[in-house]
Amino acid sequence: MTAQERSSPSPRQPEAPEGGLRVPAAQRLLDDPYFLLLIGIAVPTAIYLVWHVA
């Protein structure tokens, strides 16, 4: 095994962000497409229900 093979990250392990800092929780949440889909359906539904109940 060469030095380059040992130092390169494996395909299964994502490379650490610059500086080794953790990604903030809000950014991880907003990068999730399923969360955005849920919010895109839930918020208009809630507004619709509140509007027609009031």
PDBQT receptor file of N, H, CA, C and O in Angstrom, charges set to zero:
ATOM      1  N   MET A   1       0.856  -1.173   0.000  1.00  0.00    +0.000 N 
ATOM      2  CA  MET A   1       0.000   0.000   0.000  1.00  0.00    +0.000 C 
ATOM      3  C   MET A   1       0.901   1.234   0.000  1.00  0.00    +0.000 C 
ATOM      4  O   MET A   1       1.838   1.327   0.793  1.00  0.00    +0.000 OA
ATOM      5  N   THR A   2       0.613   2.169  -0.886  1.00  0.00    +0.000 N 
ATOM      6  H   THR A   2      -0.148   2.093  -1.530  1.00  0.00    +0.000 HD
ATOM      7  CA  THR A   2       1.441   3.371  -0.979  1.00  0.00    +0.000 C 
ATOM      8  C   THR A   2       0.965   4.407   0.031  1.00  0.00    +0.000 C 
ATOM      9  O   THR A   2      -0.104   4.275   0.628  1.00  0.00    +0.000 OA
ATOM     10  N   ALA A   3       1.781   5.439   0.208  1.00  0.00    +0.000 N 
ATOM     11  H   ALA A   3       2.649   5.546  -0.276  1.00  0.00    +0.000 HD
ATOM     12  CA  ALA A   3       1.423   6.505   1.150  1.00  0.00    +0.000 C 
ATOM     13  C   ALA A   3       0.159   7.222   0.694  1.00  0.00    +0.000 C 
ATOM     14  O   ALA A   3      -0.655   7.628   1.524  1.00  0.00    +0.000 OA
ATOM     15  N   GLN A   4      -0.013   7.383  -0.612  1.00  0.00    +0.000 N 
ATOM     16  H   GLN A   4       0.648   7.054  -1.286  1.00  0.00    +0.000 HD
ATOM     17  CA  GLN A   4      -1.202   8.069  -1.117  1.00  0.00    +0.000 C 
ATOM     18  C   GLN A   4      -2.464   7.261  -0.833  1.00  0.00    +0.000 C 
ATOM     19  O   GLN A   4      -3.495   7.832  -0.479  1.00  0.00    +0.000 OA
ATOM     20  N   GLU A   5      -2.396   5.949  -0.981  1.00  0.00    +0.000 N 
ATOM     21  H   GLU A   5      -1.558   5.485  -1.268  1.00  0.00    +0.000 HD
ATOM     22  CA  GLU A   5      -3.560   5.111  -0.702  1.00  0.00    +0.000 C 
ATOM     23  C   GLU A   5      -3.954   5.183   0.762  1.00  0.00    +0.000 C 
ATOM     24  O   GLU A   5      -5.141   5.158   1.085  1.00  0.00    +0.000 OA
ATOM     25  N   ARG A   6      -2.971   5.273   1.654  1.00  0.00    +0.000 N 
ATOM     26  H   ARG A   6      -2.006   5.293   1.391  1.00  0.00    +0.000 HD
ATOM     27  CA  ARG A   6      -3.282   5.369   3.079  1.00  0.00    +0.000 C 
ATOM     28  C   ARG A   6      -3.878   6.722   3.430  1.00  0.00    +0.000 C 
ATOM     29  O   ARG A   6      -4.738   6.797   4.308  1.00  0.00    +0.000 OA
ATOM     30  N   SER A   7      -3.445   7.801   2.767  1.00  0.00    +0.000 N 
ATOM     31  H   SER A   7      -2.747   7.740   2.054  1.00  0.00    +0.000 HD
ATOM     32  CA  SER A   7      -3.899   9.136   3.141  1.00  0.00    +0.000 C 
ATOM     33  C   SER A   7      -5.210   9.528   2.476  1.00  0.00    +0.000 C 
ATOM     34  O   SER A   7      -5.894  10.427   2.965  1.00  0.00    +0.000 OA
ATOM     35  N   SER A   8      -5.584   8.879   1.371  1.00  0.00    +0.000 N 
ATOM     36  H   SER A   8      -5.028   8.149   0.973  1.00  0.00    +0.000 HD
ATOM     37  CA  SER A   8      -6.824   9.259   0.701  1.00  0.00    +0.000 C 
ATOM     38  C   SER A   8      -8.008   8.655   1.453  1.00  0.00    +0.000 C 
ATOM     39  O   SER A   8      -7.941   7.522   1.929  1.00  0.00    +0.000 OA
ATOM     40  N   PRO A   9      -9.107   9.433   1.556  1.00  0.00    +0.000 N 
ATOM     41  CA  PRO A   9     -10.282   8.908   2.265  1.00  0.00    +0.000 C 
ATOM     42  C   PRO A   9     -10.945   7.808   1.455  1.00  0.00    +0.000 C 
ATOM     43  O   PRO A   9     -10.905   7.815   0.225  1.00  0.00    +0.000 OA
ATOM     44  N   SER A  10     -11.552   6.867   2.154  1.00  0.00    +0.000 N 
ATOM     45  H   SER A  10     -11.585   6.861   3.154  1.00  0.00    +0.000 HD
ATOM     46  CA  SER A  10     -12.253   5.791   1.458  1.00  0.00    +0.000 C 
ATOM     47  C   SER A  10     -13.554   6.347   0.885  1.00  0.00    +0.000 C 
ATOM     48  O   SER A  10     -14.054   7.358   1.380  1.00  0.00    +0.000 OA
ATOM     49  N   PRO A  11     -14.109   5.719  -0.134  1.00  0.00    +0.000 N 
ATOM     50  CA  PRO A  11     -15.340   6.236  -0.741  1.00  0.00    +0.000 C 
ATOM     51  C   PRO A  11     -16.531   6.219   0.211  1.00  0.00    +0.000 C 
ATOM     52  O   PRO A  11     -17.482   6.979   0.029  1.00  0.00    +0.000 OA
ATOM     53  N   ARG A  12     -16.485   5.364   1.217  1.00  0.00    +0.000 N 
ATOM     54  H   ARG A  12     -15.712   4.747   1.365  1.00  0.00    +0.000 HD
ATOM     55  CA  ARG A  12     -17.612   5.278   2.150  1.00  0.00    +0.000 C 
ATOM     56  C   ARG A  12     -17.560   6.333   3.240  1.00  0.00    +0.000 C 
ATOM     57  O   ARG A  12     -18.581   6.615   3.868  1.00  0.00    +0.000 OA
ATOM     58  N   GLN A  13     -16.406   6.919   3.477  1.00  0.00    +0.000 N 
ATOM     59  H   GLN A  13     -15.577   6.690   2.967  1.00  0.00    +0.000 HD
ATOM     60  CA  GLN A  13     -16.278   7.922   4.527  1.00  0.00    +0.000 C 
ATOM     61  C   GLN A  13     -16.150   9.296   3.891  1.00  0.00    +0.000 C 
ATOM     62  O   GLN A  13     -15.176   9.556   3.184  1.00  0.00    +0.000 OA
ATOM     63  N   PRO A  14     -17.127  10.194   4.132  1.00  0.00    +0.000 N 
ATOM     64  CA  PRO A  14     -17.033  11.526   3.543  1.00  0.00    +0.000 C 
ATOM     65  C   PRO A  14     -15.859  12.294   4.141  1.00  0.00    +0.000 C 
ATOM     66  O   PRO A  14     -15.507  12.117   5.307  1.00  0.00    +0.000 OA
ATOM     67  N   GLU A  15     -15.276  13.133   3.329  1.00  0.00    +0.000 N 
ATOM     68  H   GLU A  15     -15.562  13.277   2.382  1.00  0.00    +0.000 HD
ATOM     69  CA  GLU A  15     -14.142  13.930   3.783  1.00  0.00    +0.000 C 
ATOM     70  C   GLU A  15     -14.632  14.967   4.788  1.00  0.00    +0.000 C 
ATOM     71  O   GLU A  15     -15.718  15.524   4.626  1.00  0.00    +0.000 OA
ATOM     72  N   ALA A  16     -13.843  15.226   5.817  1.00  0.00    +0.000 N 
ATOM     73  H   ALA A  16     -12.961  14.773   5.948  1.00  0.00    +0.000 HD
ATOM     74  CA  ALA A  16     -14.213  16.202   6.841  1.00  0.00    +0.000 C 
ATOM     75  C   ALA A  16     -14.258  17.590   6.217  1.00  0.00    +0.000 C 
ATOM     76  O   ALA A  16     -13.469  17.884   5.318  1.00  0.00    +0.000 OA
ATOM     77  N   PRO A  17     -15.174  18.458   6.678  1.00  0.00    +0.000 N 
ATOM     78  CA  PRO A  17     -15.223  19.819   6.164  1.00  0.00    +0.000 C 
ATOM     79  C   PRO A  17     -13.917  20.553   6.459  1.00  0.00    +0.000 C 
ATOM     80  O   PRO A  17     -13.121  20.117   7.290  1.00  0.00    +0.000 OA
ATOM     81  N   GLU A  18     -13.712  21.658   5.776  1.00  0.00    +0.000 N 
ATOM     82  H   GLU A  18     -14.359  22.012   5.101  1.00  0.00    +0.000 HD
ATOM     83  CA  GLU A  18     -12.485  22.429   5.959  1.00  0.00    +0.000 C 
ATOM     84  C   GLU A  18     -12.308  22.802   7.423  1.00  0.00    +0.000 C 
ATOM     85  O   GLU A  18     -13.258  23.237   8.075  1.00  0.00    +0.000 OA
ATOM     86  N   GLY A  19     -11.123  22.638   7.930  1.00  0.00    +0.000 N 
ATOM     87  H   GLY A  19     -10.351  22.285   7.401  1.00  0.00    +0.000 HD
ATOM     88  CA  GLY A  19     -10.827  22.984   9.307  1.00  0.00    +0.000 C 
ATOM     89  C   GLY A  19     -11.327  21.957  10.301  1.00  0.00    +0.000 C 
ATOM     90  O   GLY A  19     -11.105  22.124  11.500  1.00  0.00    +0.000 OA
ATOM     91  N   GLY A  20     -11.992  20.905   9.858  1.00  0.00    +0.000 N 
ATOM     92  H   GLY A  20     -12.173  20.770   8.884  1.00  0.00    +0.000 HD
ATOM     93  CA  GLY A  20     -12.488  19.875  10.754  1.00  0.00    +0.000 C 
ATOM     94  C   GLY A  20     -13.663  20.328  11.606  1.00  0.00    +0.000 C 
ATOM     95  O   GLY A  20     -13.979  19.681  12.605  1.00  0.00    +0.000 OA
ATOM     96  N   LEU A  21     -14.322  21.429  11.236  1.00  0.00    +0.000 N 
ATOM     97  H   LEU A  21     -14.066  21.955  10.425  1.00  0.00    +0.000 HD
ATOM     98  CA  LEU A  21     -15.456  21.925  12.012  1.00  0.00    +0.000 C 
ATOM     99  C   LEU A  21     -16.702  21.113  11.698  1.00  0.00    +0.000 C 
ATOM    100  O   LEU A  21     -16.873  20.620  10.583  1.00  0.00    +0.000 OA
ATOM    101  N   ARG A  22     -17.562  20.981  12.684  1.00  0.00    +0.000 N 
ATOM    102  H   ARG A  22     -17.424  21.382  13.590  1.00  0.00    +0.000 HD
ATOM    103  CA  ARG A  22     -18.818  20.258  12.476  1.00  0.00    +0.000 C 
ATOM    104  C   ARG A  22     -19.802  21.154  11.742  1.00  0.00    +0.000 C 
ATOM    105  O   ARG A  22     -19.789  22.374  11.907  1.00  0.00    +0.000 OA
ATOM    106  N   VAL A  23     -20.646  20.546  10.940  1.00  0.00    +0.000 N 
ATOM    107  H   VAL A  23     -20.657  19.555  10.806  1.00  0.00    +0.000 HD
ATOM    108  CA  VAL A  23     -21.685  21.277  10.224  1.00  0.00    +0.000 C 
ATOM    109  C   VAL A  23     -22.797  21.581  11.224  1.00  0.00    +0.000 C 
ATOM    110  O   VAL A  23     -23.226  20.684  11.950  1.00  0.00    +0.000 OA
ATOM    111  N   PRO A  24     -23.277  22.833  11.278  1.00  0.00    +0.000 N 
ATOM    112  CA  PRO A  24     -24.342  23.178  12.230  1.00  0.00    +0.000 C 
ATOM    113  C   PRO A  24     -25.601  22.344  11.991  1.00  0.00    +0.000 C 
ATOM    114  O   PRO A  24     -25.889  21.932  10.867  1.00  0.00    +0.000 OA
ATOM    115  N   ALA A  25     -26.335  22.111  13.064  1.00  0.00    +0.000 N 
ATOM    116  H   ALA A  25     -26.101  22.446  13.976  1.00  0.00    +0.000 HD
ATOM    117  CA  ALA A  25     -27.535  21.272  12.990  1.00  0.00    +0.000 C 
ATOM    118  C   ALA A  25     -28.568  21.859  12.033  1.00  0.00    +0.000 C 
ATOM    119  O   ALA A  25     -29.204  21.117  11.285  1.00  0.00    +0.000 OA
ATOM    120  N   ALA A  26     -28.743  23.179  12.046  1.00  0.00    +0.000 N 
ATOM    121  H   ALA A  26     -28.225  23.781  12.654  1.00  0.00    +0.000 HD
ATOM    122  CA  ALA A  26     -29.722  23.802  11.155  1.00  0.00    +0.000 C 
ATOM    123  C   ALA A  26     -29.348  23.586   9.698  1.00  0.00    +0.000 C 
ATOM    124  O   ALA A  26     -30.224  23.353   8.865  1.00  0.00    +0.000 OA
ATOM    125  N   GLN A  27     -28.065  23.660   9.378  1.00  0.00    +0.000 N 
ATOM    126  H   GLN A  27     -27.353  23.850  10.054  1.00  0.00    +0.000 HD
ATOM    127  CA  GLN A  27     -27.630  23.445   8.000  1.00  0.00    +0.000 C 
ATOM    128  C   GLN A  27     -27.843  21.997   7.588  1.00  0.00    +0.000 C 
ATOM    129  O   GLN A  27     -28.272  21.728   6.466  1.00  0.00    +0.000 OA
ATOM    130  N   ARG A  28     -27.546  21.059   8.489  1.00  0.00    +0.000 N 
ATOM    131  H   ARG A  28     -27.198  21.277   9.400  1.00  0.00    +0.000 HD
ATOM    132  CA  ARG A  28     -27.780  19.650   8.174  1.00  0.00    +0.000 C 
ATOM    133  C   ARG A  28     -29.265  19.394   7.939  1.00  0.00    +0.000 C 
ATOM    134  O   ARG A  28     -29.636  18.631   7.047  1.00  0.00    +0.000 OA
ATOM    135  N   LEU A  29     -30.118  20.041   8.750  1.00  0.00    +0.000 N 
ATOM    136  H   LEU A  29     -29.817  20.661   9.474  1.00  0.00    +0.000 HD
ATOM    137  CA  LEU A  29     -31.562  19.858   8.616  1.00  0.00    +0.000 C 
ATOM    138  C   LEU A  29     -32.063  20.441   7.299  1.00  0.00    +0.000 C 
ATOM    139  O   LEU A  29     -32.857  19.811   6.601  1.00  0.00    +0.000 OA
ATOM    140  N   LEU A  30     -31.598  21.651   6.958  1.00  0.00    +0.000 N 
ATOM    141  H   LEU A  30     -30.953  22.163   7.525  1.00  0.00    +0.000 HD
ATOM    142  CA  LEU A  30     -32.067  22.303   5.742  1.00  0.00    +0.000 C 
ATOM    143  C   LEU A  30     -31.454  21.710   4.480  1.00  0.00    +0.000 C 
ATOM    144  O   LEU A  30     -31.928  21.996   3.381  1.00  0.00    +0.000 OA
ATOM    145  N   ASP A  31     -30.420  20.898   4.607  1.00  0.00    +0.000 N 
ATOM    146  H   ASP A  31     -30.034  20.666   5.501  1.00  0.00    +0.000 HD
ATOM    147  CA  ASP A  31     -29.845  20.202   3.458  1.00  0.00    +0.000 C 
ATOM    148  C   ASP A  31     -30.567  18.885   3.179  1.00  0.00    +0.000 C 
ATOM    149  O   ASP A  31     -30.275  18.223   2.182  1.00  0.00    +0.000 OA
ATOM    150  N   ASP A  32     -31.496  18.499   4.038  1.00  0.00    +0.000 N 
ATOM    151  H   ASP A  32     -31.733  19.037   4.847  1.00  0.00    +0.000 HD
ATOM    152  CA  ASP A  32     -32.208  17.229   3.891  1.00  0.00    +0.000 C 
ATOM    153  C   ASP A  32     -33.428  17.424   2.980  1.00  0.00    +0.000 C 
ATOM    154  O   ASP A  32     -34.360  18.131   3.363  1.00  0.00    +0.000 OA
ATOM    155  N   PRO A  33     -33.447  16.819   1.791  1.00  0.00    +0.000 N 
ATOM    156  CA  PRO A  33     -34.576  17.042   0.872  1.00  0.00    +0.000 C 
ATOM    157  C   PRO A  33     -35.904  16.510   1.408  1.00  0.00    +0.000 C 
ATOM    158  O   PRO A  33     -36.955  17.066   1.091  1.00  0.00    +0.000 OA
ATOM    159  N   TYR A  34     -35.879  15.448   2.211  1.00  0.00    +0.000 N 
ATOM    160  H   TYR A  34     -35.024  14.996   2.469  1.00  0.00    +0.000 HD
ATOM    161  CA  TYR A  34     -37.133  14.917   2.752  1.00  0.00    +0.000 C 
ATOM    162  C   TYR A  34     -37.725  15.863   3.793  1.00  0.00    +0.000 C 
ATOM    163  O   TYR A  34     -38.946  15.986   3.890  1.00  0.00    +0.000 OA
ATOM    164  N   PHE A  35     -36.880  16.530   4.567  1.00  0.00    +0.000 N 
ATOM    165  H   PHE A  35     -35.888  16.430   4.488  1.00  0.00    +0.000 HD
ATOM    166  CA  PHE A  35     -37.374  17.522   5.520  1.00  0.00    +0.000 C 
ATOM    167  C   PHE A  35     -38.003  18.693   4.772  1.00  0.00    +0.000 C 
ATOM    168  O   PHE A  35     -39.067  19.180   5.154  1.00  0.00    +0.000 OA
ATOM    169  N   LEU A  36     -37.341  19.144   3.702  1.00  0.00    +0.000 N 
ATOM    170  H   LEU A  36     -36.476  18.748   3.392  1.00  0.00    +0.000 HD
ATOM    171  CA  LEU A  36     -37.885  20.253   2.922  1.00  0.00    +0.000 C 
ATOM    172  C   LEU A  36     -39.211  19.862   2.271  1.00  0.00    +0.000 C 
ATOM    173  O   LEU A  36     -40.121  20.686   2.179  1.00  0.00    +0.000 OA
ATOM    174  N   LEU A  37     -39.326  18.622   1.823  1.00  0.00    +0.000 N 
ATOM    175  H   LEU A  37     -38.586  17.953   1.897  1.00  0.00    +0.000 HD
ATOM    176  CA  LEU A  37     -40.589  18.146   1.262  1.00  0.00    +0.000 C 
ATOM    177  C   LEU A  37     -41.681  18.150   2.322  1.00  0.00    +0.000 C 
ATOM    178  O   LEU A  37     -42.803  18.586   2.061  1.00  0.00    +0.000 OA
ATOM    179  N   LEU A  38     -41.356  17.667   3.515  1.00  0.00    +0.000 N 
ATOM    180  H   LEU A  38     -40.445  17.313   3.727  1.00  0.00    +0.000 HD
ATOM    181  CA  LEU A  38     -42.321  17.652   4.615  1.00  0.00    +0.000 C 
ATOM    182  C   LEU A  38     -42.784  19.067   4.955  1.00  0.00    +0.000 C 
ATOM    183  O   LEU A  38     -43.980  19.311   5.115  1.00  0.00    +0.000 OA
ATOM    184  N   ILE A  39     -41.839  19.994   5.065  1.00  0.00    +0.000 N 
ATOM    185  H   ILE A  39     -40.867  19.796   4.935  1.00  0.00    +0.000 HD
ATOM    186  CA  ILE A  39     -42.189  21.380   5.381  1.00  0.00    +0.000 C 
ATOM    187  C   ILE A  39     -43.025  21.988   4.253  1.00  0.00    +0.000 C 
ATOM    188  O   ILE A  39     -43.973  22.732   4.506  1.00  0.00    +0.000 OA
ATOM    189  N   GLY A  40     -42.667  21.666   3.007  1.00  0.00    +0.000 N 
ATOM    190  H   GLY A  40     -41.897  21.062   2.801  1.00  0.00    +0.000 HD
ATOM    191  CA  GLY A  40     -43.401  22.197   1.860  1.00  0.00    +0.000 C 
ATOM    192  C   GLY A  40     -44.836  21.712   1.788  1.00  0.00    +0.000 C 
ATOM    193  O   GLY A  40     -45.680  22.368   1.178  1.00  0.00    +0.000 OA
ATOM    194  N   ILE A  41     -45.121  20.586   2.393  1.00  0.00    +0.000 N 
ATOM    195  H   ILE A  41     -44.436  20.053   2.888  1.00  0.00    +0.000 HD
ATOM    196  CA  ILE A  41     -46.495  20.074   2.432  1.00  0.00    +0.000 C 
ATOM    197  C   ILE A  41     -47.196  20.495   3.720  1.00  0.00    +0.000 C 
ATOM    198  O   ILE A  41     -48.368  20.870   3.690  1.00  0.00    +0.000 OA
ATOM    199  N   ALA A  42     -46.494  20.437   4.847  1.00  0.00    +0.000 N 
ATOM    200  H   ALA A  42     -45.542  20.133   4.871  1.00  0.00    +0.000 HD
ATOM    201  CA  ALA A  42     -47.113  20.691   6.150  1.00  0.00    +0.000 C 
ATOM    202  C   ALA A  42     -47.474  22.160   6.362  1.00  0.00    +0.000 C 
ATOM    203  O   ALA A  42     -48.551  22.457   6.878  1.00  0.00    +0.000 OA
ATOM    204  N   VAL A  43     -46.597  23.077   5.976  1.00  0.00    +0.000 N 
ATOM    205  H   VAL A  43     -45.722  22.835   5.557  1.00  0.00    +0.000 HD
ATOM    206  CA  VAL A  43     -46.858  24.500   6.232  1.00  0.00    +0.000 C 
ATOM    207  C   VAL A  43     -48.073  24.989   5.442  1.00  0.00    +0.000 C 
ATOM    208  O   VAL A  43     -48.964  25.589   6.044  1.00  0.00    +0.000 OA
ATOM    209  N   PRO A  44     -48.158  24.768   4.132  1.00  0.00    +0.000 N 
ATOM    210  CA  PRO A  44     -49.372  25.212   3.427  1.00  0.00    +0.000 C 
ATOM    211  C   PRO A  44     -50.644  24.528   3.937  1.00  0.00    +0.000 C 
ATOM    212  O   PRO A  44     -51.705  25.151   3.979  1.00  0.00    +0.000 OA
ATOM    213  N   THR A  45     -50.547  23.257   4.322  1.00  0.00    +0.000 N 
ATOM    214  H   THR A  45     -49.685  22.751   4.288  1.00  0.00    +0.000 HD
ATOM    215  CA  THR A  45     -51.710  22.552   4.859  1.00  0.00    +0.000 C 
ATOM    216  C   THR A  45     -52.164  23.185   6.166  1.00  0.00    +0.000 C 
ATOM    217  O   THR A  45     -53.359  23.397   6.372  1.00  0.00    +0.000 OA
ATOM    218  N   ALA A  46     -51.222  23.486   7.046  1.00  0.00    +0.000 N 
ATOM    219  H   ALA A  46     -50.252  23.313   6.879  1.00  0.00    +0.000 HD
ATOM    220  CA  ALA A  46     -51.565  24.115   8.327  1.00  0.00    +0.000 C 
ATOM    221  C   ALA A  46     -52.169  25.500   8.107  1.00  0.00    +0.000 C 
ATOM    222  O   ALA A  46     -53.148  25.857   8.763  1.00  0.00    +0.000 OA
ATOM    223  N   ILE A  47     -51.603  26.278   7.200  1.00  0.00    +0.000 N 
ATOM    224  H   ILE A  47     -50.808  25.988   6.668  1.00  0.00    +0.000 HD
ATOM    225  CA  ILE A  47     -52.146  27.616   6.921  1.00  0.00    +0.000 C 
ATOM    226  C   ILE A  47     -53.560  27.495   6.356  1.00  0.00    +0.000 C 
ATOM    227  O   ILE A  47     -54.452  28.247   6.749  1.00  0.00    +0.000 OA
ATOM    228  N   TYR A  48     -53.764  26.564   5.446  1.00  0.00    +0.000 N 
ATOM    229  H   TYR A  48     -53.040  25.953   5.127  1.00  0.00    +0.000 HD
ATOM    230  CA  TYR A  48     -55.086  26.345   4.856  1.00  0.00    +0.000 C 
ATOM    231  C   TYR A  48     -56.099  25.980   5.939  1.00  0.00    +0.000 C 
ATOM    232  O   TYR A  48     -57.202  26.526   5.968  1.00  0.00    +0.000 OA
ATOM    233  N   LEU A  49     -55.727  25.059   6.830  1.00  0.00    +0.000 N 
ATOM    234  H   LEU A  49     -54.831  24.615   6.807  1.00  0.00    +0.000 HD
ATOM    235  CA  LEU A  49     -56.656  24.632   7.876  1.00  0.00    +0.000 C 
ATOM    236  C   LEU A  49     -56.970  25.766   8.844  1.00  0.00    +0.000 C 
ATOM    237  O   LEU A  49     -58.127  25.953   9.219  1.00  0.00    +0.000 OA
ATOM    238  N   VAL A  50     -55.970  26.515   9.249  1.00  0.00    +0.000 N 
ATOM    239  H   VAL A  50     -55.030  26.364   8.944  1.00  0.00    +0.000 HD
ATOM    240  CA  VAL A  50     -56.193  27.629  10.186  1.00  0.00    +0.000 C 
ATOM    241  C   VAL A  50     -57.040  28.707   9.521  1.00  0.00    +0.000 C 
ATOM    242  O   VAL A  50     -57.923  29.271  10.167  1.00  0.00    +0.000 OA
ATOM    243  N   TRP A  51     -56.797  29.004   8.265  1.00  0.00    +0.000 N 
ATOM    244  H   TRP A  51     -56.079  28.546   7.741  1.00  0.00    +0.000 HD
ATOM    245  CA  TRP A  51     -57.522  30.039   7.549  1.00  0.00    +0.000 C 
ATOM    246  C   TRP A  51     -59.014  29.687   7.471  1.00  0.00    +0.000 C 
ATOM    247  O   TRP A  51     -59.865  30.558   7.652  1.00  0.00    +0.000 OA
ATOM    248  N   HIS A  52     -59.331  28.423   7.206  1.00  0.00    +0.000 N 
ATOM    249  H   HIS A  52     -58.640  27.715   7.059  1.00  0.00    +0.000 HD
ATOM    250  CA  HIS A  52     -60.721  28.042   7.020  1.00  0.00    +0.000 C 
ATOM    251  C   HIS A  52     -61.438  27.714   8.322  1.00  0.00    +0.000 C 
ATOM    252  O   HIS A  52     -62.666  27.631   8.337  1.00  0.00    +0.000 OA
ATOM    253  N   VAL A  53     -60.717  27.528   9.395  1.00  0.00    +0.000 N 
ATOM    254  H   VAL A  53     -59.720  27.595   9.383  1.00  0.00    +0.000 HD
ATOM    255  CA  VAL A  53     -61.355  27.291  10.691  1.00  0.00    +0.000 C 
ATOM    256  C   VAL A  53     -61.713  28.621  11.338  1.00  0.00    +0.000 C 
ATOM    257  O   VAL A  53     -62.748  28.734  11.995  1.00  0.00    +0.000 OA
ATOM    258  N   ALA A  54     -60.867  29.623  11.156  1.00  0.00    +0.000 N 
ATOM    259  H   ALA A  54     -60.026  29.531  10.622  1.00  0.00    +0.000 HD
ATOM    260  CA  ALA A  54     -61.064  30.928  11.800  1.00  0.00    +0.000 C 
ATOM    261  C   ALA A  54     -62.221  31.690  11.205  1.00  0.00    +0.000 C 
ATOM    262  O   ALA A  54     -62.514  32.804  11.638  1.00  0.00    +0.000 OA
TER     263      ALA A  54
